[in-house]
Amino acid sequence: MIDPCLPFEAEIVDRVEESEHIFTLRLRLTDPGQHEAYRFRPGQFNMVYLYGVGEVPIVPPPGAIANAIYRAVGVRMGQLPMTPARILKKMGVI
């Protein structure tokens, strides 16, 4: 049985224009075993995406840490990693 929560590689074999802003992609799983075992039910949703396309590199912790350092010791850190030695150097202690 195929785990429905795991992603599977597929290729687009057709694109059908449903309206001006809606289209349907017809897909084929690239692995023959997965292709044979896969069953689609009407109304079923399939998420389609391309690896690395449209993915936003969100990394909020470094900004929050830099702000916390600024509030604590009054220096702005603009380089990673924010090591104790770099903080002390920026403060003029070492």
C-alpha positions as CSV (number, residue, x, y, z in Angstrom):
1,M,0.0,0.0,0.0
2,I,1.2,3.5,-0.8
3,D,1.5,6.0,2.0
4,P,-0.6,8.9,0.9
5,C,1.4,11.3,3.1
6,L,4.7,10.7,1.2
7,P,5.5,12.7,-1.9
8,F,6.1,10.9,-5.2
9,E,7.9,12.2,-8.3
10,A,5.6,12.6,-11.3
11,E,5.8,14.1,-14.8
12,I,3.3,16.3,-16.4
13,V,1.8,14.6,-19.5
14,D,-0.9,17.1,-20.4
15,R,-2.3,20.5,-19.4
16,V,-6.1,21.1,-19.9
17,E,-7.3,24.7,-19.8
18,E,-10.6,24.7,-17.8
19,S,-11.1,28.5,-17.9
20,E,-9.0,31.6,-18.1
21,H,-7.5,31.2,-14.7
22,I,-8.0,27.4,-14.0
23,F,-6.1,24.5,-15.6
24,T,-5.8,20.8,-14.9
25,L,-2.5,18.9,-15.1
26,R,-2.5,15.3,-16.0
27,L,0.3,13.5,-14.3
28,R,2.1,10.2,-14.5
29,L,4.1,8.8,-11.5
30,T,7.7,8.2,-12.7
31,D,8.1,5.0,-10.7
32,P,6.2,2.2,-12.5
33,G,5.4,0.4,-9.2
34,Q,3.9,3.5,-7.7
35,H,2.1,4.2,-10.9
36,E,0.4,0.8,-10.9
37,A,-0.5,1.0,-7.2
38,Y,-1.9,4.6,-7.2
39,R,-5.6,5.0,-7.2
40,F,-7.4,8.4,-7.7
41,R,-10.9,9.1,-6.4
42,P,-13.1,11.9,-7.8
43,G,-12.7,15.0,-5.7
44,Q,-9.3,13.9,-4.4
45,F,-6.8,16.7,-4.0
46,N,-3.2,16.2,-5.1
47,M,-0.6,18.8,-4.2
48,V,1.8,19.7,-7.0
49,Y,5.0,21.6,-6.5
50,L,8.5,21.9,-7.8
51,Y,11.4,21.4,-5.5
52,G,13.2,24.7,-4.9
53,V,10.7,26.8,-6.9
54,G,8.6,29.3,-4.9
55,E,10.1,28.2,-1.6
56,V,10.9,31.2,0.7
57,P,14.0,30.9,2.8
58,I,12.5,31.9,6.0
59,V,14.9,31.9,8.9
60,P,13.5,34.1,11.7
61,P,15.6,32.9,14.7
62,P,18.9,34.7,13.7
63,G,17.1,38.0,13.5
64,A,15.4,37.5,16.8
65,I,18.7,36.5,18.4
66,A,20.4,39.6,16.9
67,N,17.7,41.8,18.3
68,A,18.0,40.2,21.7
69,I,21.8,40.7,21.7
70,Y,21.3,44.4,20.7
71,R,18.8,44.9,23.6
72,A,21.0,43.2,26.0
73,V,24.4,44.7,25.2
74,G,23.8,47.5,22.7
75,V,25.6,46.1,19.7
76,R,24.2,45.1,16.3
77,M,25.3,41.7,15.0
78,G,25.3,41.4,11.2
79,Q,27.3,38.2,10.8
80,L,26.6,34.5,11.5
81,P,27.4,32.7,13.7
82,M,26.9,35.2,16.5
83,T,29.5,33.7,18.8
84,P,30.4,35.1,22.2
85,A,33.8,36.1,20.9
86,R,32.3,38.1,18.0
87,I,29.9,39.8,20.4
88,L,32.7,40.7,22.7
89,K,34.9,41.9,19.8
90,K,32.0,44.1,18.5
91,M,31.6,45.5,22.1
92,G,35.3,46.4,22.1
93,V,36.1,44.1,25.0
94,I,38.5,41.9,23.1
